[in-house]
């Protein structure tokens, strides 16, 4: 599928976006290995999370779908998973692949984790290395990419692991393996990353300690099922925020969005650029902070983005590239090499697409300088990356002519109904069959 977007005028609105993908994945995983029932509301019914759901059904977990966003999981306990009859296909989800590698390394049975062509090209050495140090046996392709063949029945040993690069997925992988390892497992992260795993483990009764970037978990702990209300996904809300900022005269309230402080870098950066963004009605859902986000049209100015904020906004850089392209002056991004191994090389994908829309971008190995300007009409390739596709769809609404964004099917992995929601806000966006 392709998007065709005409210059658009947004209207004032009250909107909601789908549930948080990171929390939905973790609720499925931890609910499955907990004792008792876990009820999930606000679940993200995107393709990534549904791949995780199907994997746990293959592992013998009963998961009842009350409706598209409401699930009941009858947990089987830490040692109740069963050998799957086939490979576990995790689709496009790097989160599922890396977290489940840790979880599966502690099981009594062997299994194979695989995915689509994109996921099977993504690096997994960053989780294979610490898991191997713990005593796991994992075979992968020669370049460290999936499929991952994980041997069961091995005794894992707790380790003290210093991550060479900040990554919530690696941290979570090691902590989940730590549930099955002898002794204590500690992960030291070089920069703060999202802490949904630690929060949910505590909510389910696990003893997880965090102090000065060192996160520790003891082995042999039993989790207890609970009710989990998943907030709206800030990463999805970021596209709505961007659209409003770039519009002429709009005032939009996005309800019930997760504002975990390990995730709000995108808000901090956009506010530093002059974005009129405020958090209202701040409260908690379980152990996760949420708020309603109010956004008003704004004139953006260029900034030098603090590298310390990168790990707090790692998934939102496509949004930030578009904001930088619409800002006055030159915006400098550095320390973002991690973007080169996402669903696409996001630095290259954003630079290529922005140039096609008339924006100058100077690309470097771990960053870019974006020269603000005016988006022209044209055609850009999303490279099959959901966040690239949505970022350019928002840019297109502020362009001088129509823009076609190709290969947008992957948007359904994280933001089902994206085009429809943007249409309700006034965006002139149509979905077309690829020619």
C-alpha positions, 0 to 999 in steps of 0.5 A: 500500500501507499499513502497519498497526502495532500496539503491539509488543514487540521481542526481542533479535536480530542483524540486517543491513540492505540495502546503502548506497544512496549507495555503490551508486549511485556504484559503478554510475556510476564502475564504468561509466566505468572501464576494466576490470571492477568487481565489486560485492557488497552492492548495494542492489537497491532501486528507486532503484539499479535505475533507475540500473542500467537507465540505464547499460544504456541507455548501452551498459554491460554489467552482469551481475547474479550475484544480487540484490546481486552485480553485474559491470560491464564498464566502457567507459572515460571516453568509451565511453558511447553515446547512449541510444535513449530518455530516461533514467528515474531513477524517484524518485532525486534522487541519480541525477538530480543526479550523472548531470547532471554525468556526462552534461554531459561526453559527446559525445551529448545526452540527457534525464534524467527521473523520476517525478512526485515527482522531476520536481518537485524543484529542479535549479537547484543543479546546473544553475548550476555546470554552466552555469558550466562550459560545459554547456547544460541545458534544464529546466522553467521552474522548474528542475525535470526533465526535464533536456535535456543537450546533448552535445559541448560543451567543459567548463571547470574552475571554482572553485565555492563551494556556497551550501548544503552538498550531497553531491549537488551536490559530486559532480555538479561533481566528475564533470563535472570529470573531463571539463573542461579544467583543475582543478575545485574545490568549496568546501563550507560544511559537511562532507557525505558523501564517498563520491564522493571515496573511490571516485574515489581507490579507482579511481585518481583524484587527488582532493584535499581540504583545509579544505572544498575538494575538487579534481579534475584533468581527463582522469583514467582510472578503473580497475575494482575490487572494491567491497563495499558496507556496510549503509546507516546511513540504513536502520539508523537505523530499527532503531536508533530502534525498539530505543531506543523499546522496553522491554527489547531489545538488538540488534546490526546488522552491517556498517554503514557508519560513514563520519564524514560520515554519523554525525550521527544516532548522535551526536545520538541518543547526546546524547539518552541513546541507548545506542548503541555501535560494535563491531568497527570496520574498513574495507571498501575505503576505507569505515569499517564497524562493528557497531552495538549498541543497547539500549532507552533513555530519551531526553531532549530536546536542542537539536540543533547545526546543525553536525550537520545535514549529517551527518544530513540523511537521518535527520531523520525518525528524529530527529523521532520520537526527539524526540517520544518524549523528555522535554522540548522538542527544537529543530531548526534549519538544516534547510530542506533537508528541505523539498525532499526526496522530500516537505517533510519538516518539514511531513510529520513535523509533520503526522503527529506532530500526528495521533499526539498530539504537539505540534510548532511548525514554522518555515521552517528548523526545528521544536520537538518537544514530547515526549509519548506517541504515540496511535493514528491514521492518518498520511500518508507523502506517498509518502516512504519515510523518512517512512513508515518513521519513522512505522512505528517510532513506531507500535510505541511508540503506545498504539493501532494506527496506519495509515501510508498510501502506503508503496510508496516504501519499496522504493526504499531498504529492500526487506524493511523490514516483514519485517525489523521483523516478525522483530524483533517489530514487529507490522506488516502490509502492506495494500492501500490502500483 
